Every structure is written in C-alpha cells, then in structure tokens.
Amino acid sequence: MRPAEGGDGDWDEATLTFRDADRFAPYLARFADDVVVLDPPDLREAVIQHLKSVLAGTGAHPVEEGEAR
C-alpha cells in the first residue's frame, strides 16, 4: 500500500491479487465510495455491474457486519 500518485494525500493505492473478478467484485463494492478500482478493466466492470444491480434491487446486497450469512 502506498499513497496514490498525483493525489491530495487522502487516498492510498493498493495492489491486490484475486482469481475471479465476479467473486471479488461484491467484496470491493462493500466499500462503496471508499474504493476505486483502476485496473484490470474486467474487475472494474464487475464492480460497476454489481453496484448497478444493487441499486436496481436485483442483486445480492452486501452482508453487513453482524448479519447472518
């Protein structure tokens, strides 16, 4: 993790390893506006689609802390 380049110091940039964009996207979407996916494009698109489905009421809502899974 490092401070984001060219930023105002409010953001950190992290490189994460994952296997399946469609499975990782809901996890990232739980962070809402506290996360921005820059790359790879398939993960970015999967996060966007997950958020759109939640807004439309057709997707699985992220599990909140303390809720049963």
ZAFIBA-203630 format. One record per atom (N, C-alpha, C): residue number from 1; residue in three letters; atom name; z, y, x. Coordinates in steps of 0.1 Angstrom, whole numbers, padded with zeros to 4 digits. Layout:
BEGIN
+-----+------+------+-------+-------+-------+
:  nr : rest : atom :     w :     v :     u :
+-----+------+------+-------+-------+-------+
: NUM :  ALA :   CA :     Z :     Y :     X :
...
+-----+------+------+-------+-------+-------+
This chain:
BEGIN
+-----+------+------+-------+-------+-------+
:  nr : rest : atom :     w :     v :     u :
+-----+------+------+-------+-------+-------+
:   1 :  MET :    N :  0000 : -0011 :  0009 :
:   1 :  MET :   CA :  0000 :  0000 :  0000 :
:   1 :  MET :    C :  0000 :  0012 :  0009 :
:   2 :  ARG :    N : -0008 :  0022 :  0005 :
:   2 :  ARG :   CA : -0009 :  0034 :  0013 :
:   2 :  ARG :    C : -0011 :  0046 :  0003 :
:   3 :  PRO :    N : -0008 :  0058 :  0007 :
:   3 :  PRO :   CA : -0012 :  0070 : -0001 :
:   3 :  PRO :    C : -0027 :  0070 : -0003 :
:   4 :  ALA :    N : -0031 :  0074 : -0016 :
:   4 :  ALA :   CA : -0045 :  0074 : -0019 :
:   4 :  ALA :    C : -0052 :  0085 : -0010 :
:   5 :  GLU :    N : -0064 :  0083 : -0005 :
:   5 :  GLU :   CA : -0071 :  0092 :  0003 :
:   5 :  GLU :    C : -0076 :  0104 : -0006 :
:   6 :  GLY :    N : -0075 :  0116 : -0001 :
:   6 :  GLY :   CA : -0080 :  0127 : -0008 :
:   6 :  GLY :    C : -0072 :  0131 : -0020 :
:   7 :  GLY :    N : -0061 :  0125 : -0022 :
:   7 :  GLY :   CA : -0053 :  0127 : -0034 :
:   7 :  GLY :    C : -0042 :  0138 : -0031 :
:   8 :  ASP :    N : -0035 :  0141 : -0042 :
:   8 :  ASP :   CA : -0024 :  0151 : -0040 :
:   8 :  ASP :    C : -0011 :  0145 : -0036 :
:   9 :  GLY :    N : -0011 :  0132 : -0033 :
:   9 :  GLY :   CA :  0002 :  0126 : -0028 :
:   9 :  GLY :    C :  0009 :  0119 : -0039 :
:  10 :  ASP :    N :  0005 :  0120 : -0052 :
:  10 :  ASP :   CA :  0011 :  0114 : -0063 :
:  10 :  ASP :    C :  0008 :  0100 : -0065 :
:  11 :  TRP :    N : -0003 :  0095 : -0059 :
:  11 :  TRP :   CA : -0008 :  0081 : -0061 :
:  11 :  TRP :    C : -0007 :  0073 : -0048 :
:  12 :  ASP :    N : -0005 :  0060 : -0049 :
:  12 :  ASP :   CA : -0007 :  0051 : -0038 :
:  12 :  ASP :    C : -0019 :  0042 : -0041 :
:  13 :  GLU :    N : -0025 :  0037 : -0031 :
:  13 :  GLU :   CA : -0036 :  0028 : -0032 :
:  13 :  GLU :    C : -0032 :  0015 : -0026 :
:  14 :  ALA :    N : -0035 :  0004 : -0034 :
:  14 :  ALA :   CA : -0031 : -0009 : -0030 :
:  14 :  ALA :    C : -0044 : -0018 : -0031 :
:  15 :  THR :    N : -0044 : -0028 : -0022 :
:  15 :  THR :   CA : -0055 : -0038 : -0023 :
:  15 :  THR :    C : -0048 : -0051 : -0027 :
:  16 :  LEU :    N : -0053 : -0057 : -0038 :
:  16 :  LEU :   CA : -0047 : -0069 : -0044 :
:  16 :  LEU :    C : -0057 : -0080 : -0044 :
:  17 :  THR :    N : -0052 : -0092 : -0043 :
:  17 :  THR :   CA : -0060 : -0104 : -0043 :
:  17 :  THR :    C : -0058 : -0111 : -0056 :
:  18 :  PHE :    N : -0069 : -0115 : -0062 :
:  18 :  PHE :   CA : -0069 : -0122 : -0075 :
:  18 :  PHE :    C : -0081 : -0132 : -0076 :
:  19 :  ARG :    N : -0080 : -0141 : -0085 :
:  19 :  ARG :   CA : -0091 : -0151 : -0087 :
:  19 :  ARG :    C : -0099 : -0149 : -0099 :
:  20 :  ASP :    N : -0093 : -0145 : -0110 :
:  20 :  ASP :   CA : -0100 : -0144 : -0123 :
:  20 :  ASP :    C : -0098 : -0130 : -0129 :
:  21 :  ALA :    N : -0109 : -0122 : -0129 :
:  21 :  ALA :   CA : -0108 : -0108 : -0134 :
:  21 :  ALA :    C : -0103 : -0108 : -0149 :
:  22 :  ASP :    N : -0108 : -0117 : -0157 :
:  22 :  ASP :   CA : -0104 : -0117 : -0171 :
:  22 :  ASP :    C : -0089 : -0121 : -0173 :
:  23 :  ARG :    N : -0083 : -0128 : -0164 :
:  23 :  ARG :   CA : -0069 : -0132 : -0165 :
:  23 :  ARG :    C : -0060 : -0121 : -0159 :
:  24 :  PHE :    N : -0066 : -0114 : -0149 :
:  24 :  PHE :   CA : -0058 : -0103 : -0142 :
:  24 :  PHE :    C : -0058 : -0090 : -0149 :
:  25 :  ALA :    N : -0069 : -0088 : -0157 :
:  25 :  ALA :   CA : -0071 : -0075 : -0164 :
:  25 :  ALA :    C : -0059 : -0072 : -0173 :
:  26 :  PRO :    N : -0054 : -0081 : -0182 :
:  26 :  PRO :   CA : -0043 : -0078 : -0191 :
:  26 :  PRO :    C : -0031 : -0074 : -0183 :
:  27 :  TYR :    N : -0028 : -0080 : -0172 :
:  27 :  TYR :   CA : -0017 : -0076 : -0164 :
:  27 :  TYR :    C : -0018 : -0062 : -0159 :
:  28 :  LEU :    N : -0029 : -0058 : -0154 :
:  28 :  LEU :   CA : -0031 : -0044 : -0149 :
:  28 :  LEU :    C : -0031 : -0034 : -0161 :
:  29 :  ALA :    N : -0036 : -0038 : -0172 :
:  29 :  ALA :   CA : -0037 : -0030 : -0184 :
:  29 :  ALA :    C : -0023 : -0026 : -0189 :
:  30 :  ARG :    N : -0013 : -0034 : -0186 :
:  30 :  ARG :   CA :  0001 : -0032 : -0190 :
:  30 :  ARG :    C :  0006 : -0019 : -0183 :
:  31 :  PHE :    N :  0000 : -0015 : -0172 :
:  31 :  PHE :   CA :  0005 : -0003 : -0165 :
:  31 :  PHE :    C : -0001 :  0010 : -0171 :
:  32 :  ALA :    N : -0010 :  0008 : -0181 :
:  32 :  ALA :   CA : -0016 :  0019 : -0188 :
:  32 :  ALA :    C : -0022 :  0030 : -0179 :
:  33 :  ASP :    N : -0018 :  0042 : -0181 :
:  33 :  ASP :   CA : -0023 :  0053 : -0172 :
:  33 :  ASP :    C : -0017 :  0054 : -0159 :
:  34 :  ASP :    N : -0009 :  0045 : -0155 :
:  34 :  ASP :   CA : -0003 :  0045 : -0142 :
:  34 :  ASP :    C : -0011 :  0037 : -0132 :
:  35 :  VAL :    N : -0022 :  0031 : -0136 :
:  35 :  VAL :   CA : -0031 :  0024 : -0127 :
:  35 :  VAL :    C : -0045 :  0027 : -0129 :
:  36 :  VAL :    N : -0053 :  0028 : -0119 :
:  36 :  VAL :   CA : -0068 :  0030 : -0119 :
:  36 :  VAL :    C : -0074 :  0019 : -0111 :
:  37 :  VAL :    N : -0083 :  0011 : -0117 :
:  37 :  VAL :   CA : -0090 :  0001 : -0109 :
:  37 :  VAL :    C : -0103 :  0007 : -0104 :
:  38 :  LEU :    N : -0104 :  0007 : -0091 :
:  38 :  LEU :   CA : -0115 :  0013 : -0084 :
:  38 :  LEU :    C : -0126 :  0003 : -0082 :
:  39 :  ASP :    N : -0122 : -0009 : -0077 :
:  39 :  ASP :   CA : -0132 : -0020 : -0074 :
:  39 :  ASP :    C : -0124 : -0033 : -0075 :
:  40 :  PRO :    N : -0131 : -0044 : -0077 :
:  40 :  PRO :   CA : -0145 : -0046 : -0079 :
:  40 :  PRO :    C : -0149 : -0042 : -0094 :
:  41 :  PRO :    N : -0162 : -0039 : -0096 :
:  41 :  PRO :   CA : -0167 : -0035 : -0109 :
:  41 :  PRO :    C : -0163 : -0045 : -0120 :
:  42 :  ASP :    N : -0164 : -0058 : -0118 :
:  42 :  ASP :   CA : -0161 : -0068 : -0128 :
:  42 :  ASP :    C : -0146 : -0067 : -0133 :
:  43 :  LEU :    N : -0137 : -0064 : -0124 :
:  43 :  LEU :   CA : -0123 : -0062 : -0127 :
:  43 :  LEU :    C : -0121 : -0049 : -0135 :
:  44 :  ARG :    N : -0127 : -0039 : -0130 :
:  44 :  ARG :   CA : -0126 : -0026 : -0137 :
:  44 :  ARG :    C : -0131 : -0027 : -0151 :
:  45 :  GLU :    N : -0143 : -0034 : -0153 :
:  45 :  GLU :   CA : -0148 : -0035 : -0167 :
:  45 :  GLU :    C : -0139 : -0044 : -0175 :
:  46 :  ALA :    N : -0134 : -0055 : -0170 :
:  46 :  ALA :   CA : -0125 : -0063 : -0177 :
:  46 :  ALA :    C : -0112 : -0056 : -0182 :
:  47 :  VAL :    N : -0107 : -0047 : -0174 :
:  47 :  VAL :   CA : -0095 : -0039 : -0178 :
:  47 :  VAL :    C : -0099 : -0029 : -0189 :
:  48 :  ILE :    N : -0111 : -0023 : -0188 :
:  48 :  ILE :   CA : -0116 : -0013 : -0198 :
:  48 :  ILE :    C : -0118 : -0021 : -0211 :
:  49 :  GLN :    N : -0124 : -0033 : -0211 :
:  49 :  GLN :   CA : -0126 : -0040 : -0223 :
:  49 :  GLN :    C : -0113 : -0045 : -0229 :
:  50 :  HIS :    N : -0103 : -0049 : -0221 :
:  50 :  HIS :   CA : -0090 : -0053 : -0226 :
:  50 :  HIS :    C : -0084 : -0041 : -0233 :
:  51 :  LEU :    N : -0084 : -0029 : -0227 :
:  51 :  LEU :   CA : -0078 : -0018 : -0233 :
:  51 :  LEU :    C : -0085 : -0014 : -0246 :
:  52 :  LYS :    N : -0098 : -0015 : -0246 :
:  52 :  LYS :   CA : -0105 : -0012 : -0259 :
:  52 :  LYS :    C : -0102 : -0022 : -0270 :
:  53 :  SER :    N : -0100 : -0034 : -0266 :
:  53 :  SER :   CA : -0097 : -0044 : -0277 :
:  53 :  SER :    C : -0083 : -0042 : -0282 :
:  54 :  VAL :    N : -0074 : -0038 : -0274 :
:  54 :  VAL :   CA : -0060 : -0035 : -0278 :
:  54 :  VAL :    C : -0060 : -0023 : -0288 :
:  55 :  LEU :    N : -0068 : -0012 : -0284 :
:  55 :  LEU :   CA : -0069 : -0001 : -0293 :
:  55 :  LEU :    C : -0075 : -0004 : -0306 :
:  56 :  ALA :    N : -0085 : -0013 : -0306 :
:  56 :  ALA :   CA : -0092 : -0017 : -0318 :
:  56 :  ALA :    C : -0083 : -0027 : -0326 :
:  57 :  GLY :    N : -0072 : -0032 : -0320 :
:  57 :  GLY :   CA : -0064 : -0041 : -0328 :
:  57 :  GLY :    C : -0069 : -0055 : -0328 :
:  58 :  THR :    N : -0079 : -0058 : -0319 :
:  58 :  THR :   CA : -0084 : -0072 : -0319 :
:  58 :  THR :    C : -0080 : -0080 : -0307 :
:  59 :  GLY :    N : -0073 : -0074 : -0297 :
:  59 :  GLY :   CA : -0069 : -0081 : -0285 :
:  59 :  GLY :    C : -0054 : -0084 : -0285 :
:  60 :  ALA :    N : -0051 : -0092 : -0276 :
:  60 :  ALA :   CA : -0037 : -0095 : -0274 :
:  60 :  ALA :    C : -0030 : -0083 : -0268 :
:  61 :  HIS :    N : -0019 : -0079 : -0274 :
:  61 :  HIS :   CA : -0011 : -0068 : -0269 :
:  61 :  HIS :    C : -0003 : -0073 : -0257 :
:  62 :  PRO :    N : -0002 : -0065 : -0247 :
:  62 :  PRO :   CA :  0006 : -0069 : -0235 :
:  62 :  PRO :    C :  0021 : -0072 : -0240 :
:  63 :  VAL :    N :  0027 : -0082 : -0234 :
:  63 :  VAL :   CA :  0040 : -0085 : -0237 :
:  63 :  VAL :    C :  0050 : -0076 : -0231 :
:  64 :  GLU :    N :  0058 : -0070 : -0239 :
:  64 :  GLU :   CA :  0068 : -0060 : -0234 :
:  64 :  GLU :    C :  0080 : -0068 : -0228 :
:  65 :  GLU :    N :  0087 : -0061 : -0218 :
:  65 :  GLU :   CA :  0098 : -0068 : -0212 :
:  65 :  GLU :    C :  0108 : -0072 : -0222 :
:  66 :  GLY :    N :  0113 : -0084 : -0222 :
:  66 :  GLY :   CA :  0123 : -0089 : -0231 :
:  66 :  GLY :    C :  0118 : -0096 : -0243 :
:  67 :  GLU :    N :  0104 : -0095 : -0246 :
:  67 :  GLU :   CA :  0098 : -0101 : -0257 :
:  67 :  GLU :    C :  0096 : -0116 : -0254 :
:  68 :  ALA :    N :  0096 : -0124 : -0264 :
:  68 :  ALA :   CA :  0093 : -0138 : -0262 :
:  68 :  ALA :    C :  0078 : -0140 : -0260 :
:  69 :  ARG :    N :  0074 : -0149 : -0251 :
:  69 :  ARG :   CA :  0060 : -0152 : -0248 :
:  69 :  ARG :    C :  0055 : -0164 : -0256 :
+-----+------+------+-------+-------+-------+
